[in-house]
């Protein structure tokens, strides 16, 4: 399946359910740029390597490039998310379920953001769509187990690999520069961390942008009654649209999340911030190449924990870590339940 921009405009102007789906999806992308993208630049700001306003601009630009470039090179993450749920053969009800999933994500992410908790919009997306599919079918028949298991792999990978890479990156950087006076390396690592934060922002766009491209393509397929569509071609205009909207969300900022992740969880020096960003970006690149939809939030925060643990276990603020872990644990049942209830309400009303 493929669609031109003119065909897309025609569809949303003649199909109200699709128009609502598009508005909700764009809202979720903005929320993602607002709540997830700040993780990419949190350490850069926390170590004062870059001023917040410049860091947000950098994150917006590299988010754009990440969505655009990685989707052209490898769109398999989008394919995985697209095939994860089955909303059935009734295209009207399926569209309602997709809308319900988007509403669940917006509600969950907005509340968490105001609380300063860096939840994973990737997992909120998966939970919201899954809850809506279960609510629509009244069973687990709408869940594609072979694709959904990749989410579990991604959850484990983003946690374990993020922490491990962060720990090793810290030890490696410290080993390489152990004979050099720390004060002489400060300027180098401040510049290096800007580069690493840019790489992290790029990979955030590469991972999360594809997930929402999949939602767009699913909505377009459902609007045309193609409930069994399993293969799609990502059009250039959609890459640009998703990346621009995500960049808009990033430019709004997420200062409470930046404070929690970049300043409060672990007190980092520039070389430690560099280590955490390189570790997280590497983990996200590997995950993208293997088609695993992982959480950029989990990856970045666990990489910071790994760097902190490499320094010493007590340097990590485990109280903040506990709050984050609870948010992660509650995302699947919480956001999934909201999706479940909202689709029940939508089917009853419409």
N, C-alpha and C positions, 0 to 999 in steps of 0.2 A: 504494500500500500504506500502511495505517495500522494502528495497534494501540493498544489501551487498556492502562493499567497492570495491571489485573486479568488481562487476556489474557496479558500478558508474564509475570506471576508464575506463571500456570498453565503456560505453555510451559517456563519454566526448571525448574519442579518436576517436569515429566514428560519432559524432554528433556535427558539428561546432556551430550551434546556442546554444546548451546546453553549450558547452565550453565557449562561449562568455558570456552567462548568469552567469555561475559559476565565471568567472573572475570579472565581474561587481559586483556580490553579495559579493565576497571576498573584493573587493575594498570598497564597502559600509560598510562592517563590520569593516575594518581597520579605515575608516573615523569615524565610530561610536565610536570605542575605543579611537580614537584620540581626538574627539570633545566632546563626552558625558561623558566618564569615568572621565575626569579631574574634573567634578562637584563633584564626590564622595569624592575626596581628597582635594578639594579647601580649605575648612575651616581648615583642618588638617595642611595644609601648611601655610595658612594665620595666624594661631595662633602660628606658629612655634613649634607645637607639634611633627612634624616629618620633616626631611629634604626632599626636593623635590625628589631627586633620590630614597630615600627609600620609599617614599609615592607612587611613580609611580610603583615600584616593587610590593609593597603590593597590589595596585589596580589591577595590572595585574594578580596576583595570585588569588585574591578573585573574579575577573571577571570570571576567568576560573572555579573556584569552583561553582559560582552562576549558570552559564550556565549548567554545568554538573549535579549538584545535583538537581536543581529545575526542569529540564526537565525530570529527572527520576521520581521525586515525582509527578509532576503535569504539563502536557504539554498543558493545555487548552488555555493559551495565544497564543501559536503557532497555535492551531486549529482555534481560532477566526480570526487571521490575514489571515490564509490560505483561509478561507471561505468568506472573506470580499468583494472580487471582483470576477467577472465572465468574463473571456476574450473570451468567446464564444466557438464554437465547432471546429474552424479551428486552429489546434495546431501550425501551422507555424506563423500565425498572432498573436496568443496568446503569443508565445515566443518572438516575436518582441515587443509586448506591455510590457511584463515583463522586457525586456532589456531597453526599454524606461523609465520605472519607475525607474530603477536603475541609469541610466544616470542622470535623474533629481535630484535624491538624492545627488549624488556625486557633481554635479555642485553647488547645493544650499548650501550644508554643507561646501564645501571648501571655497566658498566666505565668508560665515558667520564666519567661523573660523578665516580667515585672518583679519576680522574686529573685532575679539575678542568678538563676540556676541554668547552666548551659546544657539543656536537653538536646537530644539528637533528633533533628527534623527528618533525618533518613529513617530512623526507627519509628518516628511518629507517622510518617507517610506509610510505611509498611503496616503498622498496627492499625491505622485508620482505614486503609483499604481492606485489610483482612477482616476487621470487625464488621465493616459494611457488607462484605461478601458473605460472612457467616450469618449476619442478620437477615440478608435477602433470601438465602437458601434455608435458613433455620437449621443449618448443620454445617459440617466442615467440607461439604461437597464443593464449595467454591474456592477452596485452597489448593493450589498446585504444589504438592509436597516436594517434587523434584526441584522446583525453582525456589520454593520457600526455604529449603534446607540450606541454600547458599547464604541466606540471611543469617542463619545460626553460625555458619562457618565465618561469615564476615564479622559477627559480633565477637566471637572468640579471637579471631585474627586481630581485629582492631584493638582489643584489650591487651592480649598477650604480646603481640609483636610491637605495639606502640610502647609499652613499658620496657620490653627487652631492648628495642632499638634505642630508646632514650638513655637507658642505663649504659649500653655499650658505646654510644656516641659520646657521652660525657667522659667515660674512661679513656676513650681513644684520643679525644681532643686534649685532655689533660696530660696524657702520656706524650703526645707529640710536642706540646708546648711547655713541658715541665722544666726545661732548662732556661726558659726565657722569663724575664721579669714580667709579672702579671700586668703591671702598669704600662709596659711597652706594647702589650697586645690589645689594650682596650680599644684603640681607634680601629685597628684591623677588624676586631670582632663586631664592633658596632656596624661597620659597613657590611661585613659578612652576614650579620643577622638580618639586615634589610633584604639582602639577596635570598636568604633562607625563608624569610616571611613571605616574600614574593612567590617562591616555589610552593609554599604551603597554601597560599591563596589560589594559585593556579590549580593545584590538585583538588582544592575544595570545589572549584567550579567544574573541574573534570568529573568528579564523582557525583556531586549533588545536582549539577545541571542536567546530567543524563537521566537521573531519576524523574525529574519533572518533565523532561521531554517525553518520557514514556507515558506519563499521565495525559499530556496533550494528545499524543497519538491515539491513546485508548479512547479519549473523549471524542475525537474526530471519527474513529472507526464506529463507535456506538451510534453517533448521530446519523451515520449512513446505513445503519442496520447491520453492520458487519461485526456481529458478536463473536464470530469464530476466527477472525483475522489473527494470524500469529506472526507475520513477518511485515516489517515496515521499513521504509527508507526515510531517514531524517532529512527534511528539506533545509536548505541553507537559511531561509528566512526564520525558521523556528529556532535554530541555533542562536541567531542574532537576537531574536525576541527574548528568549529565556535568559541569555547572558546579560542583556541590557537591564532587564527587570531585576535580576539578582544583584547586579551592580547598584541599582537604585536602592535596594534594601540595605546593601552594605554601606552606602553613603549616608543613610539615616543614622547608622551607628548602633552600638550596643554597649554603652560604657559600663553598665553594671556587670555584664558578663566579662568584659575586658578586665575589670577590677578583680573579679573573683578568680579568673584563670591566670592572668598575667602578673598579679600583684599579691593576692592573699594566699593562694594555695602553696606556692613555694617562692621564696625570695631568690631571684635569679640575677646573676651577673651576665654581661653580654655573651661571653663564651658559652655559658650554660643555655641561654636562650637560643643561640645558634645551634647547639647540639639537639635541643628538643625540636626545633623547626625542621632541621634536616632529617631527623629520625622520623617524624610524623609524615613529612612529604614523601619519603622513601617508601614507607608503609602503604600510603595511599596509591602510589604509582604501581607497586606490586599488585595490590588488590584490583586496580583498574585493569591491568593487563590480564589478570586471571578471571575477569568478569564477576568479581565479588562486590556486591553493594555494601560497603562498610560505612561506619559512622565517622565523619571527620571530627566530630566533637570527642568521641571516645578516643580516637587515635591521638589527637593533639593533647588532651588532658592526661592520658596515660603516659605519653612520651614525657610530659613535664614531670609526672610522678617518678618515672624511671630516672630522669636526670637528678631529681631531688634525692631519690634513694641512693644513687651513685655517690652523691655528696655525703649524706648520712641519713638514715631513716627518719631521725627526729626533725630533719629540716622540712619535711612535708607536713603541711597543716591537715592532719587526718580528719579534723572536724569538717572542713570544707569538702574533703574527698568523700566523706560519709554522706553528706547532703547530695552530692553529685551522683553517687552510686544509687542512692534511693530514687533519685529522679530517673535514672536509666532503668532501674528495675521496674518502676511503676509505669513507664511509658507504654510498654506493650499492653498490659491489662487495662490501664487507664484510658489511653487514646483509643484502643480497640473497643472498649465498652462504649465510649462516646460515639464512635462510628456505628456500632451495633444499634444503639438507641436512636440515633438520628435517622438511620435508614428506615427503621420501623416507623418513626414519626412521618417521614416523607412519603412512604408507601401508603400510610393511613390517610394523609392529607390529600395526596395527589392521585 
